[in-house]
Amino acid sequence: MLPLPPGTHFKISQGAFGCCTHNTTGDQYAWDFNVPFGTQVLAVEDGSVIQVWEPNVAGGCDRKYNDQAHNIKILQNDGTVAQYVHVQSQVHIGDTVKKGDVLAVTANNGFICTPQLHFNIFQDRAHIPENGTAETIPVLFEGLPEGGMAHEGLEGFAPPLVDIKLVKDTPRAELTKETLQKLLIQYDLTPYIFTKHVQIEPMVIPHSDPILTLNTRNADVPNEVLTAFVHEEIHWFLDQNEKETNDAIQNLKAIFPWVPSGGTVGAQSIYSSYLHLIVCWLELQADKRYVGDKRAYDLINAQDHYTWIYKQVVASEGEIGVVVKKYGLIIGEQSPRVTLRHVKGNIYVAEDSFFFPENTVVYIGDKSVTVLSATWTPVTAKLLVDAIRDVTDKPITAVVDTHYHLDRVGGNSYFKKLGAKIIASKRTNKLMKEKWNHMVKAAQKDYAGYPDVPLVLPDITFGDHYELEGGKIQLLYLGPSHTEDNVMVYFPDDKVLDGDCVLKEHLGYLGDANLKEYPNTLMRLKKLSIETIIAGHWSAIHGPDLIDKVLELLKKPPPLSRGGGKLY
């Protein structure tokens, strides 16, 4: 895999044997990935941290910084050593890391003329520069076409790790696989990945169950492979949202009292034809996003199966769209999906883009799970739980409402049904009672498809301090900030702070903020021993300097907006 999160746009500005700096003996196999500063850096394999070198010297396009680049070295389980350069570390010597774990973010240090990550793998621990003789080795990156070759000049998106198998190893099957791998780099298809297991088989009808299967009919026509792949992935998405899908189908029956089945005009059954009105509508939206409106409609209109369904999708696109949005089945910019990423120790972060880019902290303890914020709605809460279930089967026993805004409390009802205890400060409890109806109406105005979420108040309330997991999770009220009630969540053993909506790279919504006390509250945070901050929105992982960055932003806050409902 690439050392970057799936969906990250990159360009390899210099590859192996590059003319500029990758041409010295023992250091030829290296790659520079041009990405913005602050981009997360991921471990490419399991291993342990053997070096974190951060001389705390500035960087720039000057060779005087040549030996000052911050770097991390991971002794991988196969004995090789992976090196990540121009970074700000989020790990420490001795830490055990897993493939895909966040190691760092890219940063401006060392000799660096454009924001980038420098990456290479040394033959073994005896052949790293610190031991006298550097010896890098060739690397094939899982997920790239041409067997994993990372050519200089390659540009696109870090692909999700999709396992593509050939049922029959034929030239057209190989070509179909190669075409799909290129599409996974050409476009950011991460919003449409709901199963990562794909097989290619000649002479079959494409299908999604039990394994997503494509045929080789259009192996050399990328747009056809794209629309077929997305179509089958959408089936997996709808399967994961069965209740909402069935509710939407009932709604569609009122709009389309009759649908065909069988032949080339409909699906295999009446139910499946209604289902495909949703599948094919979502397919059209994906095609429009990736290849543009004209090509998307050309693709849809040229299909020789489900012809009545595709015709209705185009003719009634607006009506079907209202139904799809009503039941929260939008994929893409408002994709109702979530990914869970390990941060440190028992701490994970769930990153989503339900209604706005948001991060939710999850603590997986020895016997149970604690969720730090209930997310936007019962639907988004369910999707978060689905992501947690990919990691652990331990029961979710506690959910903390970190403040009263809907992005942190809207999913309470779903967690309540699971048997979890809802925990919040007395201030949050009071504000939820006072402002609930206003918040829901405002959210429905600002966010298409936001539902009438029920008010579910906390089971347990506290004053300024509360502890969970024997003190490993500390809920702290340090004063007004983003809202009057914002609680900070501190993990003392790991020196991690959940910054919630108080700490993030932009100030965001300030309509309920106390700008006079906000800086004072942040200064109190500085008394804690913090190595990592998880921000509530936008990019998730930051160092402790995020506090100072927010203090600077607060010196010149944008004009307040107290009329809207964009609570983040």
C-alpha positions, -999 to +999 in steps of 0.1 A: +000+000+000+010+036-004+021+054+028-009+077+024-046+075+034-068+062+006-082+092-015-052+114-009-041+132-041-004+128-048+022+131-075+055+112-075+079+141-082+110+119-080+111+081-081+137+054-080+170+065-096+157+100-098+181+126-113+181+150-084+188+132-051+179+095-056+211+086-075+237+080-048+250+045-042+227+026-018+200+052-019+185+048-054+152+032-044+133+061-030+101+080-038+090+115-032+052+119-029+041+155-034+013+161-009+003+191+012+019+197+046-003+181+073-011+150+052-013+119+073+015+093+069+005+056+073+026+026+081+029+003+050+035-028+071+034-041+107+064-034+128+080-014+156+094+021+158+132+020+161+139+057+154+122+091+157+147+118+147+134+153+151+162+179+155+136+207+157+153+226+129+133+245+102+134+234+066+135+250+032+148+248-003+184+251+008+210+224+011+221+238+045+191+218+058+202+186+040+209+166+072+180+181+092+150+163+078+128+147+105+123+110+100+108+079+114+122+044+109+100+013+113+116-022+117+091-042+098+082-078+106+100-091+076+133-075+089+134-046+064+133-010+077+109+016+063+118+052+064+094+082+064+110+116+059+098+153+062+073+144+089+060+155+124+059+122+143+029+109+162+047+078+174+076+070+198+105+047+199+093+012+210+058+017+198+042-013+179+024-002+147+001-020+124-003-016+086-024+015+080-017+031+114-011+069+114+026+075+121+029+112+114+019+141+093+040+157+066+059+188+077+083+215+065+118+203+077+151+194+061+160+201+025+126+204+009+115+226-021+079+214-023+056+198+003+063+161+001+068+128+019+101+110+011+098+072+015+122+043+011+128+008+025+163-003+037+174-039+032+177-045+070+187-028+102+224-033+094+220-013+062+206+020+074+227+052+073+232+053+111+250+019+108+275+030+082+262+016+049+227+025+035+212-001+011+177+006-002+156-021-020+130-021-048+094-016-036+062-026-053+032-008-039+000-028-033-029-014-053-009+002-081-012-011-117+016-028-135+022-050-105+027-022-081+052+000-100+054+036-088+068+055-117+082+090-115+054+114-126+026+091-115-003+113-103-036+105-089-053+093-056-039+068-031-061+038-039-081+019-014-068-016-009-092-036-031-083-073-034-089-081-071-088-119-080-091-135-114-114-166-116-098-174-149-064-159-158-072-148-194-057-118-212-091-099-210-094-107-173-059-093-168-069-062-188-100-057-168-080-059-136-055-034-149-083-010-160-099-012-126-066-005-108-060+025-130-095+038-122-089+035-085-059+059-089-075+082-115-105+089-093-110+091-056-134+062-054-131+058-016-167+070-010-179+041-031-159+013-016-182-009+006-166-043-001-129-047-008-131-081-024-136-082-061-133-110-086-133-110-124-148-138-144-154-140-181-189-147-195-209-139-163-235-113-155-220-088-131-233-093-096-226-082-060-233-112-039-216-131-024-185-115-039-185-085-062-180-099-096-173-081-129-170-097-164-145-089-191-170-076-217-157-040-216-122-047-204-107-019-226-135+007-220-127+024-187-160+043-183-179+010-187-157-007-161-162+023-138-200+023-140-203-015-136-179-015-105-198+014-088-231-002-096-222-034-077-205-015-048-238+004-044-256-029-038-233-035-008-240+000+005-277-006+003-274-040+019-256-023+048-285+002+051-313-024+047-340-006+068-335+028+051-335+011+017-368-008+023-384+024+036-373+042+004-387+014-017-421+018+000-420+055-009-411+048-045-441+025-048-463+055-044-445+073-072-443+043-095-473+020-088-461-003-116-426-015-125-416-042-150-396-073-141-375-097-162-361-095-197-339-065-206-363-039-193-365-047-156-347-066-128-353-102-118-383-094-095-406-066-088-388-059-055-354-059-074-368-034-100-377-010-072-343-015-056-326-008-089-344+026-092-322+035-062-291+017-074-292+031-109-300+066-096-269+065-073-249+050-102-258+080-123-247+104-096-214+087-093-209+088-131-217+125-132-192+131-104-163+112-121-168+116-159-191+147-161-228+151-168-228+144-206-207+113-205-227+100-175-260+104-193-245+088-224-233+058-203-267+054-187-287+057-219-265+032-237-271+004-212-287-027-228-302-041-196-326-026-170-336-003-199-370+008-184-353+014-150-325+035-165-350+055-186-370+063-155-339+073-135-332+099-162-368+110-166-376+112-129-341+120-115-354+148-093-383+127-078-361+097-071-334+119-056-358+134-031-366+099-018-330+088-017-320+119+003-350+116+026-338+082+038-301+092+041-289+071+012-266+097-004-231+086-013-203+109-022-199+145-009-223+137+019-215+100+020-230+083+050-200+061+057-173+061+083-138+047+086-122+038+120-085+044+123-061+034+151-044+064+168-026+051+199-032+025+226-069+018+230-078+050+211-093+051+176-108+079+155-138+076+132-136+100+103-167+107+083-183+132+059-220+127+069-231+164+067-197+179+073-162+164+078-162+152+114-141+131+137-154+109+165-131+094+191-137+057+201-120+040+231-119+002+230-113-009+265-106-044+279-143-053+283-163-026+266-163+004+241-168+041+249-179+065+221-170+101+225-200+118+208-231+103+194-227+117+158-253+135+138-283+111+136-294+076+144-284+066+109-249+079+112-247+064+147-255+030+132-228+034+105-203+043+132-213+012+151-208-009+119-173+004+116-166-004+153-179-039+147-152-044+120-126-040+148-143-054+179-174-072+192-171-057+227-204-040+238-207-003+236-216+007+272-211+044+273-216+074+249-204+109+259-222+140+246-193+164+246-215+194+240-251+200+230-248+206+192-264+180+169-232+167+154-224+154+189-258+143+203-281+136+173-275+098+174-283+094+211-315+074+203-296+047+184-270+042+211-298+042+238-315+012+219-282-006+221-282-003+259-254+023+262-255+049+289-256+084+276-233+107+297-231+145+296-225+175+318-254+192+335-248+222+313-252+201+282-284+185+295-299+219+302-289+233+267-303+203+249-337+208+266-337+245+257-324+245+221-334+211+206-363+221+184-344+252+171-313+232+163-332+205+143-351+231+122-318+250+115-300+218+105-329+209+082-325+243+065-287+240+061-283+202+054-303+185+028-320+154+041-314+161+078-342+141+096-364+149+126-341+133+152-357+126+186-345+143+218-329+117+241-314+132+272-284+119+291-288+090+316-259+103+337-250+140+343-220+155+360-205+189+370-170+197+360-153+163+361-161+126+354-140+095+349-145+063+329-124+032+325-108+037+360-096+071+352-081+063+318-108+085+303-113+119+319-141+143+311-131+178+319-150+211+319-124+239+318-147+268+309-166+282+279-152+280+244-168+268+212-200+266+233-208+273+270-208+236+278-179+220+258-163+191+276-127+181+268-118+144+269-083+136+281-065+102+280-037+106+306-020+073+300-015+081+263-013+119+266-040+122+240-067+150+240-100+148+222-102+184+210-138+180+200-151+212+182-129+234+204-096+225+187-095+222+149-076+238+121-103+264+114-126+281+139-157+270+121-191+280+136-189+307+163-225+314+167-226+299+202-190+306+212-178+326+242-150+345+225-140+363+257-134+331+277-123+308+248-086+318+250-086+314+288-101+279+285-073+269+260-046+282+284-060+259+311-056+230+286-019+238+284-015+225+320-022+190+307+006+168+294-004+164+257+014+148+228-015+142+204-047+161+198-076+147+178-096+175+162-134+174+160-135+184+123-113+185+092-080+167+095-080+145+126-045+141+140-024+171+153+003+178+178+000+199+209+008+231+189-028+230+177-037+249+209-014+278+199-027+278+163-063+282+176-052+309+200-038+328+170-070+323+150-090+337+179-071+369+178-089+378+146-121+357+145-145+360+115-178+378+120-202+358+142-232+341+125-259+334+151-288+328+127-278+296+110-277+260+121-242+249+109-231+236+143-195+224+140 
